[in-house]
Amino acid sequence: MLRKSPPTAATEPDVSDEANPYASPSATDVAPPGERALATEFPSEMRRVRTGLSLVYYGICGILLLALGMPVVAVVLGGGGSQPEALGVVMTAMPLLMLGFAVLMFVGEVMCTFVPRESGAKGLALAAVGLQVVNWLATLGGLLVGIALTGVVGGLASLASLICFVLFLRQTSLYIGREDVARRAVRALVVGLVSLALLAPMVVLGATVVSPGATGGDPPLALSFMAGVGGLGMLAAFLMYANTITYLRKAITL
């Protein structure tokens, strides 16, 4: 009579096999190695970075909503001149709200400077904050003194600050092992710079027209087309930038 041998370990199904789609995710499936290291080595620093990224994101959303909503409010309240008082209140409040969201973004960038030095992104975060301070001081100086050059300095400092912060996003993404988010940051930067290059001729032409002794005139059709494409590209880059921040702050798991 044949006896049934007990099932060996080789015949038992392995529920932890990688090919099993119903297996519970292991610790290595939840977060990449870089993210797991952050949870044990630099939890407080990266928690501040994540909070800072959230503040920057909320500031971006607020500024975008104000920029899109301001023309609509102006048309609704200003149509026919029936509500001039309300329109005046709104037009006064919106710049203040814009300033508030800008301050929120700045506070978020400051919190991002707590990123661990080992990441290689700390210098980029500090540079972004420092250049933003230069922008604010130049803008304030231009308002108080009335020198046009300060506005140019402030604009260049703001652009350099934004570039540094995007590079900070890329470096931090690489630090936690998220190459996909790093590529998003690079794409946003490339689209933004190309769009800015398309807008630059129209900006220069506009500055020439408003300068003393200028004769004015309509801009060439090619420049108008380039400016339109550049404007749409800047909007796309702005949205890509905001999405990159969202992906990174969600990727920082502690």
Contacts in CASP RR format, 6 or more apart in sequence:
PFRMAT RR
TARGET T0000
AUTHOR 0000-0000-0000
METHOD contacts of the structure
MODEL  1
MLRKSPPTAATEPDVSDEANPYASPSATDVAPPGERALATEFPSEMRRVR
TGLSLVYYGICGILLLALGMPVVAVVLGGGGSQPEALGVVMTAMPLLMLG
FAVLMFVGEVMCTFVPRESGAKGLALAAVGLQVVNWLATLGGLLVGIALT
GVVGGLASLASLICFVLFLRQTSLYIGREDVARRAVRALVVGLVSLALLA
PMVVLGATVVSPGATGGDPPLALSFMAGVGGLGMLAAFLMYANTITYLRK
AITL
14 20 0 8 1.000
15 22 0 8 1.000
15 23 0 8 1.000
16 23 0 8 1.000
16 26 0 8 1.000
17 23 0 8 1.000
27 36 0 8 1.000
28 36 0 8 1.000
30 253 0 8 1.000
31 39 0 8 1.000
31 253 0 8 1.000
32 176 0 8 1.000
32 177 0 8 1.000
32 178 0 8 1.000
33 177 0 8 1.000
34 175 0 8 1.000
34 176 0 8 1.000
34 177 0 8 1.000
35 176 0 8 1.000
35 177 0 8 1.000
35 178 0 8 1.000
35 251 0 8 1.000
35 252 0 8 1.000
35 253 0 8 1.000
38 46 0 8 1.000
38 176 0 8 1.000
38 252 0 8 1.000
38 254 0 8 1.000
39 253 0 8 1.000
39 254 0 8 1.000
41 116 0 8 1.000
42 116 0 8 1.000
42 118 0 8 1.000
43 254 0 8 1.000
45 114 0 8 1.000
45 115 0 8 1.000
45 116 0 8 1.000
46 115 0 8 1.000
46 116 0 8 1.000
46 252 0 8 1.000
46 254 0 8 1.000
47 254 0 8 1.000
48 111 0 8 1.000
48 112 0 8 1.000
48 114 0 8 1.000
49 111 0 8 1.000
49 112 0 8 1.000
49 114 0 8 1.000
49 115 0 8 1.000
49 172 0 8 1.000
49 252 0 8 1.000
50 249 0 8 1.000
50 252 0 8 1.000
50 254 0 8 1.000
51 108 0 8 1.000
51 111 0 8 1.000
52 107 0 8 1.000
52 108 0 8 1.000
52 109 0 8 1.000
52 111 0 8 1.000
52 112 0 8 1.000
52 249 0 8 1.000
53 108 0 8 1.000
53 112 0 8 1.000
53 245 0 8 1.000
53 248 0 8 1.000
53 249 0 8 1.000
53 252 0 8 1.000
54 108 0 8 1.000
54 249 0 8 1.000
55 104 0 8 1.000
55 105 0 8 1.000
55 107 0 8 1.000
55 108 0 8 1.000
55 111 0 8 1.000
56 104 0 8 1.000
56 105 0 8 1.000
56 108 0 8 1.000
56 109 0 8 1.000
56 112 0 8 1.000
56 165 0 8 1.000
56 245 0 8 1.000
57 242 0 8 1.000
57 245 0 8 1.000
57 246 0 8 1.000
57 249 0 8 1.000
58 101 0 8 1.000
58 104 0 8 1.000
59 101 0 8 1.000
59 102 0 8 1.000
59 104 0 8 1.000
59 105 0 8 1.000
60 101 0 8 1.000
60 105 0 8 1.000
60 238 0 8 1.000
60 241 0 8 1.000
60 242 0 8 1.000
60 245 0 8 1.000
61 242 0 8 1.000
62 97 0 8 1.000
62 101 0 8 1.000
63 98 0 8 1.000
63 101 0 8 1.000
63 102 0 8 1.000
63 105 0 8 1.000
64 238 0 8 1.000
64 242 0 8 1.000
66 94 0 8 1.000
66 97 0 8 1.000
66 98 0 8 1.000
66 101 0 8 1.000
70 94 0 8 1.000
73 87 0 8 1.000
73 90 0 8 1.000
73 94 0 8 1.000
74 87 0 8 1.000
74 90 0 8 1.000
74 91 0 8 1.000
77 83 0 8 1.000
77 86 0 8 1.000
77 87 0 8 1.000
77 90 0 8 1.000
78 84 0 8 1.000
78 87 0 8 1.000
81 87 0 8 1.000
106 129 0 8 1.000
106 132 0 8 1.000
106 136 0 8 1.000
109 125 0 8 1.000
109 128 0 8 1.000
109 129 0 8 1.000
109 132 0 8 1.000
109 165 0 8 1.000
110 129 0 8 1.000
112 125 0 8 1.000
112 128 0 8 1.000
112 165 0 8 1.000
112 168 0 8 1.000
113 122 0 8 1.000
113 125 0 8 1.000
113 126 0 8 1.000
113 129 0 8 1.000
115 121 0 8 1.000
115 122 0 8 1.000
115 125 0 8 1.000
115 168 0 8 1.000
115 172 0 8 1.000
116 122 0 8 1.000
116 175 0 8 1.000
118 175 0 8 1.000
119 171 0 8 1.000
119 172 0 8 1.000
119 175 0 8 1.000
120 171 0 8 1.000
120 175 0 8 1.000
121 168 0 8 1.000
121 171 0 8 1.000
121 172 0 8 1.000
121 175 0 8 1.000
123 168 0 8 1.000
124 164 0 8 1.000
124 165 0 8 1.000
124 167 0 8 1.000
124 168 0 8 1.000
124 171 0 8 1.000
125 164 0 8 1.000
125 165 0 8 1.000
125 168 0 8 1.000
127 160 0 8 1.000
127 161 0 8 1.000
127 164 0 8 1.000
128 161 0 8 1.000
128 162 0 8 1.000
128 164 0 8 1.000
128 165 0 8 1.000
128 168 0 8 1.000
129 161 0 8 1.000
130 161 0 8 1.000
131 157 0 8 1.000
131 158 0 8 1.000
131 160 0 8 1.000
131 161 0 8 1.000
131 164 0 8 1.000
132 157 0 8 1.000
132 158 0 8 1.000
132 161 0 8 1.000
134 153 0 8 1.000
134 154 0 8 1.000
134 157 0 8 1.000
135 154 0 8 1.000
135 155 0 8 1.000
135 157 0 8 1.000
135 158 0 8 1.000
135 161 0 8 1.000
138 150 0 8 1.000
138 151 0 8 1.000
138 153 0 8 1.000
138 154 0 8 1.000
138 155 0 8 1.000
138 157 0 8 1.000
139 150 0 8 1.000
139 151 0 8 1.000
139 154 0 8 1.000
141 147 0 8 1.000
141 150 0 8 1.000
142 148 0 8 1.000
142 150 0 8 1.000
142 151 0 8 1.000
159 196 0 8 1.000
163 189 0 8 1.000
166 185 0 8 1.000
166 188 0 8 1.000
166 189 0 8 1.000
166 241 0 8 1.000
166 244 0 8 1.000
167 185 0 8 1.000
167 189 0 8 1.000
169 181 0 8 1.000
169 182 0 8 1.000
169 185 0 8 1.000
169 244 0 8 1.000
169 245 0 8 1.000
169 248 0 8 1.000
170 182 0 8 1.000
170 185 0 8 1.000
170 186 0 8 1.000
170 189 0 8 1.000
171 182 0 8 1.000
172 248 0 8 1.000
173 179 0 8 1.000
173 180 0 8 1.000
173 181 0 8 1.000
173 182 0 8 1.000
173 184 0 8 1.000
173 185 0 8 1.000
173 248 0 8 1.000
173 251 0 8 1.000
174 182 0 8 1.000
176 251 0 8 1.000
176 252 0 8 1.000
178 247 0 8 1.000
178 248 0 8 1.000
178 251 0 8 1.000
180 247 0 8 1.000
181 244 0 8 1.000
181 247 0 8 1.000
181 248 0 8 1.000
181 251 0 8 1.000
184 240 0 8 1.000
184 243 0 8 1.000
184 244 0 8 1.000
184 247 0 8 1.000
185 244 0 8 1.000
187 240 0 8 1.000
188 237 0 8 1.000
188 240 0 8 1.000
188 241 0 8 1.000
188 243 0 8 1.000
188 244 0 8 1.000
189 237 0 8 1.000
191 233 0 8 1.000
191 236 0 8 1.000
191 237 0 8 1.000
191 240 0 8 1.000
192 233 0 8 1.000
192 234 0 8 1.000
192 237 0 8 1.000
194 233 0 8 1.000
195 229 0 8 1.000
195 230 0 8 1.000
195 231 0 8 1.000
195 232 0 8 1.000
195 233 0 8 1.000
195 234 0 8 1.000
195 236 0 8 1.000
195 237 0 8 1.000
196 230 0 8 1.000
196 234 0 8 1.000
198 226 0 8 1.000
198 227 0 8 1.000
198 228 0 8 1.000
198 229 0 8 1.000
198 230 0 8 1.000
198 231 0 8 1.000
198 233 0 8 1.000
199 226 0 8 1.000
199 227 0 8 1.000
199 230 0 8 1.000
199 231 0 8 1.000
199 234 0 8 1.000
201 223 0 8 1.000
201 226 0 8 1.000
201 227 0 8 1.000
202 219 0 8 1.000
202 223 0 8 1.000
202 224 0 8 1.000
202 226 0 8 1.000
202 227 0 8 1.000
205 219 0 8 1.000
205 223 0 8 1.000
206 219 0 8 1.000
208 214 0 8 1.000
209 216 0 8 1.000
209 217 0 8 1.000
219 227 0 8 1.000
END
